[in-house]
Amino acid sequence: MPLPLTPSSCLADHRGAIAELRCAACGHQREVSVEALGRVLGWEGPLAARLGRFRCSRCGARRVEIQFGYERKPRGWVTNP
């Protein structure tokens, strides 16, 4: 279950998670590892202030929402091989 972003949240609080980025304008979604975001944005400081840097790759809008998910199955997961 994804967790919403809190205003005082920083990326260091969500290590090991998957970030779900969603465009508020068109609904386009993308999943990114928190480690990749940490290398680009830095680990400390409020994340809500840095969301303005994101732009939707489909429509170009800068209205991005972020949620963090934890227990995800990897791609290509087969339940009963």
N, C-alpha and C positions, 0 to 999 in steps of 0.2 A: 504494500500500500504506500503510495507516495506521500511524502511529508511536505507541507507548504513551507515557503520561505518566511522566516521571521525577520523583522527589520534589523535586529542586532546580530544576525547570523553571518558567519564568515565561512569560507571554504574549509578551514581547518576543523570545523565542527562536524563536517560531513565526509571525512576521509573514508575511502572504501565504498562509497555510494555511486550511484549512477544519477546524473542530472538529466531531467526531462525538460527540455526547452520547448516552449509552445508559443507560437505567434498569436497574439490576441486579435489581430486583424483578420487573418485568413485561416487560422487553425492548424497550420503546418507544424509538425512535431519532429524533434530530433533528440536522440539520446547520446549523451557525451559522458565519458568518465570524469569524475571529479579531479583525478590526478592530472588529466589533460587541461582542465580549466585552471587548476592551481598553477601549472607551469606558465600559462598565458597571463592570468590576472593577478597572481600572487595569492598567498594563503591567508594573510591577515587583512583586517579592515572589513567594513560592512559590504556585503555582496549586493545589497539592494541599490547602492549608489553606482555600482559598476555595470548594472544591467543595461544602461543606456548605450554601452559600446556594442551590444549585440544588434544585428540586423537580420531579418528573415531572408533566407536565400530564395524564397519563392516570390514574395511580393515586395520586399525591400523595406517593410515597416520596421520601426524601432520599438514597438510595443511587445516586449518579450516577457513571458511569465516563466518561472522556474520552480520545479518541485524535485525532491530527492527521493529516490527509491532504493531499497536495499535488497533483499532476497530475490534476485532475478535469475531465471534460468538462462544459461548461455545460448547463443545462436546455434541452431542445428541440434538442439537437445532432443533426444529420443527417450521416451519414458520407458519402453520395454524393448530393448534391442534384440 
